[in-house]
């Protein structure tokens, strides 16, 4: 099943990146839900965010509070 696209291009890019990292992305009435591969983290992405820094804040939260960057190898 193909999920619907996010109406905001920048947030659609975040959802595609999440899917490429193995996150499960689904759509609800007012937001998208992203669930990490380990199953411990769940993040919502609003359809109509009012904050102009929403994408930057979302990526910061994902990097700090989830396993968003766990697939990157450290030297």
C-alpha positions in Angstrom: 0.0 0.0 0.0 1.4 3.4 -1.0 1.0 6.1 1.6 -0.2 9.6 0.7 2.3 12.4 0.3 2.8 15.1 2.8 1.5 18.4 1.4 4.6 20.3 2.5 7.6 19.3 0.3 10.2 19.7 3.1 8.3 17.4 5.5 7.7 14.9 2.7 11.5 14.7 2.4 11.8 13.9 6.2 9.2 11.1 5.8 11.0 9.7 2.8 14.3 9.8 4.8 12.6 8.0 7.7 11.3 5.3 5.3 14.8 4.8 3.9 16.1 4.3 7.4 13.5 1.6 8.0 11.0 3.6 9.9 7.3 2.8 9.4 5.3 5.8 8.2 1.5 6.0 8.3 -1.1 8.7 8.0 -3.8 9.6 10.4 -6.4 12.4 10.1 -4.3 15.3 11.3 -0.7 14.0 11.2 1.7 11.3 10.0 3.1 8.8 12.5 6.7 7.6 12.2 7.6 4.4 14.2 11.3 3.4 14.4 12.5 -0.1 13.5 13.3 -1.0 17.1 9.7 -0.1 18.1 10.6 2.0 21.0 10.2 5.5 19.4 7.1 7.1 17.9 7.0 10.6 16.4 4.2 12.6 14.9 4.5 15.0 12.0 1.7 17.5 11.7 0.0 18.2 8.4 -0.2 21.9 8.9 2.5 23.0 11.4 2.4 26.6 12.5 6.0 27.0 13.4 8.3 28.1 10.6 11.1 26.1 12.2 9.1 22.9 12.4 11.4 20.8 10.1 14.6 21.9 11.9 13.0 21.2 15.3 11.7 17.8 14.2 15.1 16.7 12.9 16.7 17.9 16.2 14.2 15.9 18.3 14.7 12.8 16.1 18.4 13.0 16.5 18.4 13.6 20.2 15.6 11.4 21.5 15.3 8.4 19.1 17.5 5.9 17.2 17.4 8.1 14.1 21.2 8.1 13.6 21.9 4.6 14.9 22.5 3.2 11.5 25.5 5.4 10.9 28.9 3.9 11.7 31.3 5.8 13.8 35.1 5.5 13.0 
